Amino acid sequence: MLALRLTRTAHLAVHLRRLLVALASAGTGFLLLCALGHALSHPDAPGASALRLAWCAAPLAAAVYLAVAVARTDPGTRPRSGLSAIGLGPGRLMAVSATTTALSAALGSLAALLAFLYLRGSLTGRPPSDRVAADALAVGQSLPAPAVLTLLVLVPALASASVAHTLRPRDPRPAAPRGYGRFGAYGWGKARETFGAYGRFGARLAVTAGSRAAAGPAGSRAAGAARVGAGGALLTQASDPHPPAPTDGTTQTLDAAPPAPAPAPADATSQTPDATPAAHPEPTPRPQNTTALPWGIAVLTAGLTVETYTGNAAGAPAPGTAPSAGVLIGWALTALGLALAGPGLTHLCGRLLQAARPGALRLLAGRVLMEEAQRVGRPLGVVAAVAAAAYVATTVYDGDGPAFGPLTTLGALLVAGCTVATLLTAAVEARDARADTTDALLRLGAPPATLRAAAAVRAAALLVLFGPLVLIVAVLAALPLDH
């Protein structure tokens, strides 16, 4: 009931995104039912029916991916402070989000069943005149209810399970061991440092208890002054927001300006008369994981290698036939490599924008790209893979290759539409995530035209980086088959 209430009281944009999930589920369910109808109409060709069912994996994965992206941007099931007191903790909200996704996908599966029954004439009593459509719809044959139910439940079950896995409550990751400086940082949990953290005098100043005593009061005041903020509050290191209490013989950060008989706690505040006020540090951004970029490049290279080898061995596909299994495996590896490399490439694009003495516009655009690399990069990599596959399909099969039937066109539109909708949904999620930062910039006097120009610079930079990459990958993927 709570899921139904949240669904009913949601905003129009949320309803539109859930409607997209229902449409994707309806199209995928219809393709699955058509594969079942082909198997019933051709019992002597199980291989062709299995191949049709295997081709439904791409629309199924795209629909599930869209459902997960829509669930992540649902404001009604977002954890907020105070909800745990009334029994709406992260676990309960995750269950509500998974239930809402299952309801949307189930509505699409029901629409797919009604469309399938209508087209085969079970509801109107008039069979279709097209023989190809009659073969795919199993006209005149009874449908096995268990098989139909299994195929229709497939999309809601996978979508809700994926949403539950993605939004499951996670315990906070323990602090990673301290690295060896800016270029020696390691580990996925390493907290990234902010602007000016490397050049700020005394930002990494730490002394032992013995050296502190040897330095004397003057040295202690100078070291403590480097850690004093604008309001007189002492600042700790960005990578360790709650440092342990200082003990004898251990390295510690100076946290009191005049030396006291006993060491002050880490969160104590004091005033230093000879300290120059410094700006408050920025909040530590979320650590970005870009270690998947080498793996993505490796998988992409392996996919192109497999496709080239099998394509040269088997030659171009004959008219009316599909590519060999090796070529399909190569395409799948290529698409997976682009998806894995997407966040790293987006992060690299942000770094390139800030190279060579950047101004405020490029600096803002580059920092936003680096922060949104993990959220936007993977959907962008998937869109790049789909664009490369579309180029290969239109290049190889533009002549006497297999004709694109209505079901093939429907599958291609489903995959392309779901991936583009997922990318737009991720962009909306990124915009909502940086809403506080945008409001702060506007309060500080940043003109809205500058923010719009930064968004245009980000889009142009991503297009410049991913456009040639997609073209190169598509040409290399189509080369073994275009002869």
N, C-alpha and C positions, 0 to 999 in steps of 0.2 A: 504493500500500500504506500509506503514511503516513496518507493521508486515511481509509482504512478503519480503521486502528488508533485514530486520534483519535475517529472516530465510535463505535467499539465501547466505548472506555473513558470516554466522556463521562458526565456526571451525568444524573440522571433529568429534570431541568428542561430540559437541553439537548436531550435526546431528544424531549421533548414539543414543544418549539419546532420541531424539524426535522420532526416528524410533522405539525404545522400547515402547514409548507411543502409537504409531500407531499400533504396533503388539498387545499390551494389549487390545486396543480398538477393534481391529479386532476379537480377540478371544472371548471377552466378548459379542460383537454384534452377533457373530455366535451362541453362547450358547443361547442368548435371542431369536434369530430366530428359533432355534431348539425347544425351549419351546413353541413358537407359533405354530410351525408345529405339535408338539405332541397334542396341544389343538385342532387343526383343524382335526387331524386324529382320535381323541378319544373324540367326543363331549359328550359321556355318562360318562366320568370320569373326571369331572372338578377338583376333589381333587388332583389327580395325576399330572395333568398339573400345578395346582397352586404350588404344592410342587417342581416341576422342576423349575418353575419361581423363587420360594423363594431361591433355592440353587444357583441361579445366583447372589444373593446379595454379596456373598463372592468374586467372581472374579470382580464384579463391584466396590466394595470398594477397592480392591487391585489395580485396574487400575487407579482409581481416586487418590489414595494415591501416586502412582508412578508419575502421571502427576503433582501433587503439588510439589513433590520433585525435578522433572526435571525443573519445572518453577523457583524454588528457586535458582538453580545453573546456570541459563541462564545468561551469562555475558552481552549479548546484551541489556537486559531489567533491568540491575542493576542501581539503582539511583547513579548518579555521580554529582559532583559539576559543575555548569555552564550550565546544560541542561535545567534548569527551565527558563533561559533567552530566549530560542528558543522554548518554549512551550512544553518541555518534562519533566514535573515535575513528582513527584511520582504517581499522579493519572493517567496521560497519559501513563507512563511506565507500570503501573498495567493493564491498558486496552490493551496495546500491548501484554503483556505476556498472558493475558486471551485469546486474539484473536489467538495468535500463538498456544496455547494449543488446542483451539477449532479446528483449521485447522489440526493439527496432528491427533486428535481423529476422526475428520470427515473423513480423509483419511483412517483410519483404519475401520471405519464403512462402507465406500464404498467397501473396500476390502472384508469385511465380507458378504455383500450383494451379491457381485459377486461370492464368493465361495459357498454361499448357493444356488444360482440359478444354478451354474454349477453342484453341486453334485445332485441336484434334477432333473436334466435333462432339465431345462427350456432353457438353452443356446445351448445344444448339441442335444436335442431330444431323448436321450437315458436314460431311468429311471434306477436307481440303482437296482442291483440284490438282495441286502441284504434287508430282510423284516424289520429288526429293524431300519435300516437307512431310509427306505421308510416311516415308521411311524413317525420318528422324523423330516423328511423333508417335510411331507405333499405332497407326490407325487400324481399328478393327480388332485389336488385341487387348486383353485385360491387363491392367497394370498390377504388378505385385505390390500390395500395400506395405510390407516391411521394407522393400527396397526404396519405395518412394519416400517413406518416413525417414529412413536413414539418410538419404541424400538431402532432404529438406532440413533435417536437424543439423547437418554438418556445418553449415555456415554459422548459425547462432551459437552452437557449442564451441567451435573454435574461436569465434570472436569474443565470447564472454570469458573463456579460459585465458585468452591472450590479455584481455583487459585486467583480469584478476592478477595475472602474473606481473604485468607491468606496474600496476598501482598497489601492489602488496606493501604492507608496512615494512620498513627496513630499519634496523637498528643503526645508530650512527656509527660510521666507520672509525675505528681507533686512529689516533694521530700517528702519522707516518714518522719514521725516524728522520732526524734532521739531516739535510743534505750538506753539501760542501760548498755552498754559495750559489750564485745565480746560474752558472753554467753547469754546476754539479748536482742540481736538483734531480731527484729520481723518485720513482714510485707514483702510482696513480692517485694516491691520497695526498700528494705534496700540494700544499696550499700555494696558489699563485700570489705573487706580490704585486703591489699596486704602483701607481705612478709615483716617482720620487723616492721609493723605498730604497733604491740602490744608491742614489746620490745624496740622500739626507745624512747630514753629519751625525755620527753616533748611532745610526739605525741598527747596526749590528754590534754595538759596543758591549762587551761582556768581560768581566774580570773576575778573578778568583778572590777569595776572602783575604788571602795573604797579600796579593798585589794591591788590593783596596786599602789595606792598612799601611802599606809602604807608600802609596801615593799621597796619603795625608788628606787633610780637609779640602785643600784647594783642588786636588785632582778629583775628589769625590764630587765637589760642587760642579766642576766642569763636565764630568761624565753625566751627572744627574740632569744638568741643564739641557743636554742633548735629547733627553727623553721627555721633556715637559711639553705639553700641548698648549693650545691657545688659551684655554681656560684654566691653566695651572694644573691640570690632571696629568699624572704620569702615564706614559704610553708603554705598552709592552710590545713584543715582537708580533708581527702579523701572522706568522705561521704557528704561534702558540698562544691562543687567546687567554688561557688560564694556566700560567706557568706554575710549577710546584713551588712550595715555600722554600726559601733558601736554607741550606744546611751548611754545616762547617765543612770546609774542604771541597766544596763543589762549585762549579761555575754558575754564576747568577748574573742577572741584569740589574744594574743600579736603579733603585726605585725610590731613593730619598736623597734630597739635595744635601743638607748637612748631615754628617755621619752621626748616627745615634748609637747609644750603648747596645741596643738590641736591634737586629735586622727587622725592617718594616715589612708587612705583608705585601704580596705582589700587587694587590689592588688598592694600595694606599695612595692618597693624594697629598701633595705638599706644594708649597710655593717656594720658588727660588728667586731671590731678588735680582741676580745678575744673569738670569736666563732670558734669551730672546724668544718671545712667543713664536711657536711654529703652528702651522695649520694642522687641523685634526686629520688623522689618516683616513683614507677611504675605506669602506667596508671591504673585507677580503672577498673577491669574487669566487664563484664556484669553480673548483678545479676542473679543467678540461682534459679529457683523455684523448689524445691524438696519437696514441701508440698503435692504433689500428691502420694507420696509413701505410706502413711497410707491408702489413699483411694484405691490405687491399691491392697494392701494386703487385704483390706476388701472386695472388689469386687471379688478378686480371691478366697477368702475363701467362699463367698456366692455362687459362681459358683460351686465349688466342693461340697458344701453342697446340693445344689439343684440337682446336677447330682447324688450324692450318694443316696439321698432320692428317687428320681423318678426311678433310675436304680434298686434299691432293690425292689421297689414296682412293677415295670413292668417286671423285669427280662431281660435276654439277648434278643436282637431282633431276631425274627424268620428269617429263611433263605429267602432271597429275599425281605426283608422289611428293612425300615430305622428305626433308633432309634425313641423313643417317643419324643413328643414336649418338655417335661420337660428336657430330656437329652440334646436336642439341645439348649435349653435356658441355661442350665448349662455350656455347652461348650462355648457358646457366652460370658457369664459372665466371664468365666475363661480366654478366650482370651483378653477380655477388661481389666481385672485386670493385666495381664502381660504387656499389652501395657501401662497402666497407671503407673505401678511400674518400667518400664524400665529406665526413667531418674534418679529416686532416687537410684536405684540399681547401675547404672553406677557412680553416684556421690559417693556412698558408696564405690565402688571398688577403686576409686581414693584416697579416704581417707585411706583405708586399705593399699594401696601401700606406703603411706607416713608414716605409723606407724613404731615404733621401730627403731629410729635412722636411717632414710633413707640416702642413698648416693645420688650423683648427678643424677644417672640414674633413680632410683625409684622416686626421688623427681620430676624430669621433667615429667616422665610418669604419675604420680599421678595428678600433676597440670593440665596437658593437659586433662586427663579424667574428672576432675572436671569442666573444662571450657567447654568441649564438651558434658556434660551430657544431656543437653536439646536437643541438635541437633542430637546426635547419639543414645541416650538412647531409645527414643520411637520407631524408626525403629528396634532397636535391640530387644525390647520387643515384637514387632509384629512378628519378625522372630522366637523368642522363642515360641510364641503361635502356629505358623504354624508348627514348629518342633514337639511340643507336640501333635498337632492334627494328624500329619502324623504317629507318634508312635501309637496313639490310633487306627487309621484306619488300620494299618498293624497288630496290635495285635488282635483286636476284629474280624476283617473280613478276617482273613487269612485262615479260614477253609470253612465252609458251609455258610458263610454269603453272602450278595449280591455281585455279581461279579462286577468288575470294568470295565465298558464299555468304549468305546472311548470318549464319552462325559464327563464321570466322570474323566477319565484320563486327558482330555484337561483342565477341570476346576481345577484339582489339580495342574497341571503344570503351569497354569496361576497364581494361588495364590502364589505358591512357587517362581516362577520366578519374579513376581512383587515385592514381599516382599524382596527378596535378592537384586534385582536391586535397590530398594529404599534404602536399607542399604548401598550399595556401593555408590549410589549417595550422600547420607548424609555424607559419609566418604570423598568424593571428596569436598563437600561444606566445611567441617571442615578443610580440608587441605588448601583450598584457604583462609579461614578466618584467619589462623595462618601463612600465607606466610610471612608477615612482621616480625613476631617473629622468624621464622626459618632463614630468611635472617640476622636478627640481631645476632642470635647465631653463624651463620657461619662467620660473620664479626668479632666477638669477639674471634674466634679461636676454636670454638667447632668442633670436627671432624665429618664428615658426618656419620661415623660408629656409633657414639653415638646416633645420631638422629634415625638411623635405628634400633638400639638396643632398644631405648625407644619405638618405634612403636611396635616392637615385644613383649616387656614387656606388653604394653597395651593390645595387642590382646590376649596374654596368660592369663593375669589377668581376662579379660572378659570371656574367655572360661572357666576358673576355676570356676568363680562365676555362670555363666549362664548355664553351662553344667549340673551340678548336680541338679540345680533348675528345668530345663526343664524335666529331667528324673523323678524327684520326682512328679512333676505336672502331667506328662503323665501317670505314674503308678497309681496315685490316680484317675485320670480321667477314666482310663480303668478298674479299679478294680470292680466297680459295674456291668459292662457289661460282664466281663470275667468269667462267671459261668453258 
